[in-house]
Structure formats: structure tokens, C-alpha cells
Amino acid sequence: MKRLLLILFVILIFSCNNKNEIIEPIDEIIELIEASDPIIGKWYYHSYSINNEIHYVDNCKQKTYFEFLEEEVGSYVSYNINSSSDCILYDKMNVKWSFQDTEYSIQTFYGDGTSSGFPPRRVGIIYQYYGTISDSILSLPVGWNDKLNFKQ
């Protein structure tokens, strides 16, 4: 029995110690996965600044958000306090966005951007923003020295 174990041990050592194995190269095409745009996702209204002085918004307005989808569309949903001091849905708009040079172009509009008349005509853009992302804040200038700030 001892001889059998010794023979098996020797065979095992020599079979595992074969350094003459041929390793064939693997020809795989590695596709690089594009990272999604940093604007993709929900951005909640965080604060606004006037002349570089930051003012934080109340809990109700913090529910207001932009949602940007990969297809360069999205939505804008805003909340406001009504006369009864309740936080209510105030408005919903559709969004088209794109990245141009160093900033985002963000357009808000109602419906699909066309009217239902005949012949169909384009409905005007409600708001046009040009914003940047820095330190996880999406800043949208509105006016001479004012900004709306959204946080993801």
C-alpha cells in the first residue's frame, strides 16, 4: 500500500511539473465601455446664489428636480408651497439637453415640443439654461449674477 501511495505521489509531482505546455495567445477584442455623462440622473434643487452669496431653499423646494436621461431628454418637476402651507406639485415639463463645448444646454418645454394643430408647429421653449457641473453641483446661471444650484 505504501508503494502504491509513493508511486501515485511521484506521478502527481511529474504531471503537475510539466513546463513545456504551449500557451496559445487569446485574440479577444476588448470593447471600451463609454462612461455615461455626469449629468445623467436626478438633480435636486439645492440652493441659489445672488452675487455669489448662497441661499439654501426650504424643504418643499428641495423636492424640485431635473431628471436627465441618456437619450438627451428628461423632465423638470417643481414643487411649491400653496396658500394652505402645503407642499404641492407645481409644474412638470419635458427637457432636452446636450453638451456643447464646456457647458450643458438645457431646454424645458411642455408636451413633445409640437402643437396639435394642422399643420403642426413647434411650441416655443419655455426656458433655456446653460449650465456647468463642478464639485457635484449643477449650476444654472439665470440673470446677470444669479445661479440656481442642483445637487445629485
N, C-alpha and C positions, 0 to 999 in steps of 0.2 A: 504494500500500500504506500509505503514511504517512497519507493522508487517511482510509482505512478505519479505521485504528487510532485516529485522532483522533475520528472520528465515534462509534466504539464507546465510547471513553473518556467523551465528553460524555454519551452516552445512559446510561451506567452511573452517572455522577455524579447526573444528574437523577432517575433511577429510584430511587436509594437515598436521596435527599434529600426524599422526599415526607413532609411533616409533617402532612398533612391526613388521615392514617389514622385510622379510627374504632376505638377500642379499646373492646370491649364488656366490661362487668363480668362476672366469673366468679362465679356463685352456687353455691358449694360449701358443704356442711355439713361443718364440721370437728369430728370427734369427739375428745373429750379421752380420752386413754388413761390409765386409772387405774394409778397406780403400785402395784406389788404390795406387800404388807405386809412390813415389815422383818424379820419373824420367819421368812419363807419361806426354806427351805434347811436345811443341816446345821449343827448347833451341837455342837461337841466339848467334852467335859468338860475344863476348863482348870485350875480351882483351887476351893478352898473357903475360906471365911473364918469364923473364930470370934472374936467380939468385935472385929471389924474388922481382925484380923490375918490376912493372906493366906497360905495354904499351897498350894503347887503339887503337882499329882498326878503319879504316876510315868508312864512311857511307856505302860504297859499300860492304865491307867485313862484316858489321853488318847484312846484309841480309842473310848471310850463316847460316844454321841451321841444327840441328838434330831434327827429329821428332820421338818420341818414342811412340809406341802403346802398349796397354795392352797385346797383344798376343806375346810379346817379340820380335817384329820385328819393322821396321821403315824405315826411309830414311835419307840420308845425302845429302843436296843440298848446293853447294858452288857458290859464285859469285866472280868475279874478274874484274878489270879494264883492258880493251883491249888497243891496241896501239892508238886508236882514243879517248881515255879517257872516254869511255862509260862503264858503269857498266853492265856486261852481265852475264848470267848463264854460269858457268864454268864447273860444273860437277854434276852428280846425281848418287848416289849409294844406294844400299839397306843396311839395318842394321839388325843384330841380336844382342840382348842384354840379359843379365841375371845379377842377383845379386849373388855374390859369397863372402861369409864371410863378409867383411866390404866394398867391393867396387863393382862397376859395370864393367862387361866385355862387351865391345862394339866392334863388328866386322863389318867392311864395306866391301862390295863386289858388283860386277856387276851382273845383271840378277837374277836368282834364286839360284845361287851358284853351278850350274852344267853346263857342256858344252853340246852342241847339238850333239856331236859326238857319234859314236857307238863303244863300249858301253859307256854310259855317264860316265864322270869322274868329280870329284869335281874341281871346279875352286878355286884357292887359295884366301885366304883372302887378301884384299888389305891393310887394316890397322887393327891393334888390339890395342885397348885402354883399360886401366884400370883406372877408374875414381871414384871420390867421390863427394858427394853433401854436401856443407857447406855454411851457410849464403846465401842460394838461388843461389849459384854458382856451376855449374858442372865443376870441374877441371879435365883435362885430361893430365897427365904427358906425355911429348914427349921429351925424351932425358934425360940427366943426371940431370939437374936442371931447365928444362923449362916446362911450362904448357900452355895449351890452356884453356881459361875460357869461359863458355857459361852461359847465363842468360835467365831464363824463361820469 
